[in-house]
Amino acid sequence: MTGTIKAIDKAHDSIKLTDGKSFTLPEGIEAGLISAIYINRIAGEGEREAEGQLSFYYGHVAIPVIAQAWPMDVSWEDLEEHFERKS
């Protein structure tokens, strides 16, 4: 049996599981986006709570085209549309 997510370390882009295992996300996959997906799809929280994971509070600065974080926002918006179609 595998563990469930216990903690997400956004500073180091790593995830800790309840079974004691942890792993670092591959380059290009950000913990903030994973957190937003988890909060919305697994924890069942709303869009506002999920999008809060992609906020300046967590060091997420998304300036269109300029910032490296911008693609996460675009990905999240695409995922929201996908989730709405599946509902």
C-alpha positions in Angstrom: 0.0 0.0 0.0 1.3 3.5 -0.8 0.9 6.5 1.3 -1.2 9.6 0.7 0.2 13.1 0.6 1.2 14.3 4.0 3.0 17.5 3.2 4.1 19.5 0.2 7.3 21.4 0.5 6.9 24.2 -2.1 10.3 25.7 -1.4 12.1 22.5 -2.5 9.4 21.1 -4.8 9.1 17.9 -2.9 6.2 15.8 -1.5 6.1 13.7 1.6 3.8 10.8 2.0 2.1 9.3 5.0 4.1 6.1 4.6 7.3 8.0 5.2 8.4 8.1 1.6 9.2 11.4 -0.1 10.2 12.5 -3.5 11.3 15.6 -5.4 9.2 16.6 -8.4 10.9 16.5 -11.8 12.2 19.8 -13.1 9.4 21.8 -14.6 6.8 20.4 -12.3 6.1 22.8 -9.5 4.7 22.0 -6.1 2.3 24.9 -6.3 0.5 23.5 -9.2 0.4 20.0 -7.6 -1.0 21.6 -4.5 -3.7 23.4 -6.4 -4.7 20.2 -8.1 -4.7 18.3 -4.9 -6.8 20.9 -3.0 -9.4 21.1 -5.8 -9.7 17.5 -7.0 -8.8 15.4 -3.9 -9.6 17.6 -0.9 -12.7 18.9 -2.6 -12.0 22.6 -1.9 -13.2 25.3 -4.3 -11.4 27.2 -7.0 -10.5 30.1 -4.8 -8.7 27.8 -2.3 -6.9 26.0 -5.0 -5.8 29.1 -6.8 -4.5 30.4 -3.4 -1.7 27.9 -3.8 -0.5 29.9 -6.8 -0.1 33.1 -4.9 2.6 35.6 -4.0 2.3 34.4 -0.4 4.1 31.2 -1.6 6.6 33.1 -3.8 4.5 32.6 -6.9 5.0 35.7 -9.1 3.2 35.2 -12.4 3.7 38.1 -14.8 2.5 37.2 -18.2 5.2 36.1 -20.6 8.0 37.4 -18.4 7.9 35.3 -15.2 8.9 31.6 -15.1 5.7 31.0 -13.0 3.4 32.2 -15.7 3.1 28.8 -17.4 1.7 27.3 -14.1 -1.1 29.8 -14.2 -1.8 28.9 -17.9 -1.7 25.2 -17.0 -4.1 25.7 -14.1 -6.6 27.6 -16.3 -6.4 24.8 -18.8 -7.0 22.2 -16.1 -10.0 24.1 -14.7 -11.6 23.9 -18.2 -10.8 20.2 -18.4 -12.3 19.6 -14.9 -15.4 21.5 -15.7 -16.0 19.5 -18.9 -15.5 16.2 -17.0 -18.0 17.2 -14.3 
